Amino acid sequence: METKFTPWRMRYIRRDDGPDEGGCVFCGMTEEPPDHDTESLILARGERCFVVLNLFPYNTAHTMVVPYAHTADLVGLDAITAAELFALTRRCVAVISDEYHPQGFNLGMNLGSTAGAGIAEHLHMHIVPRWNGDTNFMPIIGQTKLIPEELDETYGRLRARFKAPALC
């Protein structure tokens, strides 16, 4: 297997999980005022949830919808927050569709570390656009994923779309 050095991921790997040791990465994002949204990659803020670009995307325009409430309990999520989470998920699909024209999407949550959640203590919905051929020989044979656009460019394109009137 080829080794790729990714020193920027160390910030994520070393993050503290417990509230006594530094807190939750998602909660930390929203502690900053909205004028710091670019640094946090926050694309939009709702009343109960926010939309953020994934810092380590599976594909270009991989976004997440995250409740402000620090919880891992989907079943216990209040109905208003759950409704906004889904409404913002729909908005993400509309915005990404309009800007990037993917042929499909993967939407989902990994609830619990056993299910694959990287940040198990704070639930979040992944919105991953998909294109025909985006799983090619590189991840299969080369075990390397290629993202053809820088995060700051993706952020700029999507942020402009989120500032425009809602498409759905």
N, C-alpha and C positions, 0 to 999 in steps of 0.2 A: 504494500500500500504506500502511496506517495504521501509525504508529510507536507502539510501546508501550515505555515506559521500564521497565527491569528491573534496577536497580542492584545488587540482591542477587546477580545472576549473575556480576558481575565477580570475585568470590571464586573461582568455578569457572574462569572464563576465564584468570585470572592464575596458576592453580596451576602449580607446577613439575612437570615430568614425570620428570626424572632423579633418581636416588637421591642425587647429589651436590648437588642444588639444592633440596632440600626434601622429596623423596620422593613416594611414591604416596598419593593421597587415601584409597584403601581401607586400605592398611597403616597410615596415620595414624589412622584411626578406631579400630583395635583396639589401638593403643599406649596408649590411655587405659584406665583400669580400668572394669570393668562398671558401676560407679555413675555413669559419665558417658555411658551408652548413650542416654539421652534426648536429650542435646545432639547426638550423632552420628546419631540416628534409627535406632540398632540395635534391632531388634525381638526377636531371639533369637540366641543363640550356641550353636553346636554344638562338637564337638571339633576339626573341621577346616575348618568353614565358618561363616559368619554370615549373618543375614538383615537387610537394611536397607531403609528406605523410600528411594525415589529422590527426591533433593532437587529435581529438575526433572521431575516426573512427566508422562507422556503421558496418564494418566487417574488418577482417584482410586484409591488403594491400590496404585499401581505400586511393586512391591517388587523387590529383587534378592537373589540368593544369591551370596555371594562366598567363595572359598577364602581362608583365612588366608595360605597360601603365595603369595608374589608371583611369579606366572607368567602368561604369555600363551599357554602351550602346552597346549592341551586334550588333544592326543594323548599328551603326556608326563605328564599328571596321573596320580598313582598311583590305583589302583583303589579304595582305601578313601575317599579324598577325593572321587573322582568319584561313588561310591555315596552319600556323605553329601550332596553337592551336589544330586543328584537326589531324595533323600529329603526334603531341606528344600524343594525346589521343589514336590514333592507336598504337603507340609505347608502351604506358602503358598497353593496352590490351594484346599486344604480350608478353611483359616482365612478366606481372603477370600470364598470361596463362602458359608460359614456367616454371615459378618458383612454382606456387601454384596449377595449374590444376583445376581452378574452372569450374563449369558446366554452368555458365552464368555470365552476367554483367548487372548492372544498370549504364547507362551513363546519365548525365543530368546537367542542370543548373537551378537554382532557380533565376529568374530575378525579383528583388524587394523583399522587406520584406514581402509584402502581399502574395507572392508566396512561402515564406518559406526561403528566403535567410538569413542566419545568418550574412553574411558580404555582405550586399546589395550594397555597394558603389564600389565594385571591382568584376567584373564578374569572374567566374571560373567554370571549368568543373569538375564534380565529376566522378570518375571511381571507382565503387564499385563491387568487385568480389562477386559472389554468388555461394553457394553450396546447393545441395539438403539437406533439413533439417536444414538450418541455421536459419530459423525462426521456433523455436520450442516452447515449453511451457514456457521457461524462460521469453522472452519478452512479450508473450501473457498473461500468468497467473501471473508470478512473476514480470512483468514490469521491468525486468533487462536484459540487453544485456551482453553477455559474449564474450570477445575477447580472443582467446586462445594463443596469442603470444604477447610478449612485443614489444612496438614500436621500441626499439633499435635493436631487432633481425630482425624485418620486414625491417627496414631501411638497415641493413647490407646485407640482402639477395637481396633486390631490387637494392641497389646502385651498387652492383657487376654486376648485370645484365645490368644496364644502362651504365656501363663503357665498357661492351662488344660491339662488332659490332651490329648494328641495325638488328633486326629480320624482320622488314618490311620497 
